[in-house]
Amino acid sequence: MKFALVVLHSPDKTESQRRTLGFGRALITNGHELTRVFFYGDGTRIGEPGASEARDLWLGLSDTSATELAICSASAERNGIIKAPNSFVLAGLGALMESGFDCERVVTCV
């Protein structure tokens, strides 16, 4: 089954990050496909310089599963993030809509 995740919490919410990453890893371990993680709202703060620890954890998941890591461009702009970090992409809400069409499940993580 294909899944996408929408991350709404900021990277400094360590328990939420751990829970969301654990869910993503569990999906992959159980044979599901995690096609995209879409960072929206406070989640776009993953692109800030101080978020390198959380960012590295997401990069590890992406490297082992070919999951796209997308940061909402409008939310990123509101948070002062102009450029996506390495291995992340800036994407519009159309990418989130596309996930809804391409995946069987889109799970919002708060």
C-alpha positions as CSV (number, residue, x, y, z in Angstrom):
1,M,0.0,0.0,0.0
2,K,1.3,3.5,-0.8
3,F,1.4,6.1,1.9
4,A,2.3,9.8,2.3
5,L,2.8,11.7,5.5
6,V,2.0,15.3,6.2
7,V,4.2,16.7,9.1
8,L,2.7,19.7,10.8
9,H,4.8,19.8,14.0
10,S,8.1,21.7,14.2
11,P,11.4,19.8,14.4
12,D,12.0,20.8,18.0
13,K,9.0,18.7,19.1
14,T,11.2,15.7,19.6
15,E,8.6,13.3,20.8
16,S,6.4,14.1,17.8
17,Q,9.4,13.7,15.5
18,R,10.3,10.3,17.0
19,R,6.7,9.1,16.8
20,T,6.3,10.2,13.1
21,L,9.7,8.8,12.1
22,G,8.9,5.5,13.8
23,F,5.6,5.3,12.0
24,G,7.3,6.0,8.7
25,R,9.9,3.3,9.4
26,A,7.2,0.8,10.5
27,L,5.4,1.4,7.2
28,I,8.6,0.6,5.2
29,T,9.5,-2.4,7.4
30,N,6.1,-3.9,6.9
31,G,6.3,-3.7,3.1
32,H,4.4,-0.5,2.4
33,E,5.7,2.3,0.2
34,L,6.2,5.7,1.7
35,T,6.2,7.9,-1.4
36,R,6.4,11.4,0.1
37,V,6.7,13.3,3.4
38,F,5.2,16.7,3.1
39,F,6.3,19.3,5.7
40,Y,3.6,21.9,6.2
41,G,3.0,24.8,8.6
42,D,5.5,24.6,11.5
43,G,6.8,21.4,9.9
44,T,8.6,23.5,7.3
45,R,11.0,24.6,10.1
46,I,12.9,21.4,9.2
47,G,14.6,23.7,6.7
48,E,16.0,26.0,9.4
49,P,19.7,25.8,10.3
50,G,19.0,24.7,13.9
51,A,17.0,21.7,12.8
52,S,19.9,19.6,11.5
53,E,19.4,16.7,14.0
54,A,15.8,16.1,12.9
55,R,16.7,16.8,9.3
56,D,19.4,14.1,9.4
57,L,16.9,11.5,10.7
58,W,14.5,12.2,7.9
59,L,17.4,12.0,5.4
60,G,18.3,8.6,6.8
61,L,14.7,7.4,6.2
62,S,14.7,8.9,2.7
63,D,18.0,7.4,1.7
64,T,16.9,3.8,2.6
65,S,13.4,4.1,1.0
66,A,13.6,6.6,-1.8
67,T,10.9,8.7,-0.1
68,E,10.6,12.3,-1.3
69,L,11.0,14.9,1.3
70,A,9.0,18.0,0.3
71,I,8.7,21.3,2.1
72,C,5.6,23.4,1.4
73,S,7.0,26.5,-0.4
74,A,4.3,28.9,0.9
75,S,4.8,27.9,4.5
76,A,8.5,27.9,4.1
77,E,8.4,31.5,2.9
78,R,6.3,32.5,5.9
79,N,9.0,30.9,8.1
80,G,11.8,32.7,6.3
81,I,13.1,29.6,4.5
82,I,14.1,30.5,1.0
83,K,16.1,27.5,-0.1
84,A,15.4,23.8,0.6
85,P,18.2,21.9,2.4
86,N,20.1,19.2,0.5
87,S,17.9,16.2,-0.5
88,F,14.7,18.2,0.3
89,V,12.5,19.9,-2.4
90,L,10.3,23.0,-2.1
91,A,6.9,22.1,-3.4
92,G,3.5,23.7,-3.6
93,L,0.2,22.4,-2.3
94,G,-0.2,20.7,-5.7
95,A,2.3,18.1,-4.5
96,L,0.2,17.4,-1.5
97,M,-2.9,17.0,-3.7
98,E,-0.9,14.7,-6.0
99,S,-0.2,12.5,-2.9
100,G,-3.9,12.2,-2.4
101,F,-4.3,10.9,-5.9
102,D,-1.3,8.6,-6.0
103,C,-1.5,7.0,-2.5
104,E,-4.0,4.9,-0.8
105,R,-3.5,6.7,2.5
106,V,-2.3,10.2,3.4
107,V,-1.6,10.5,7.1
108,T,-1.4,13.8,8.9
109,C,1.1,13.8,11.8
110,V,0.6,16.5,14.5
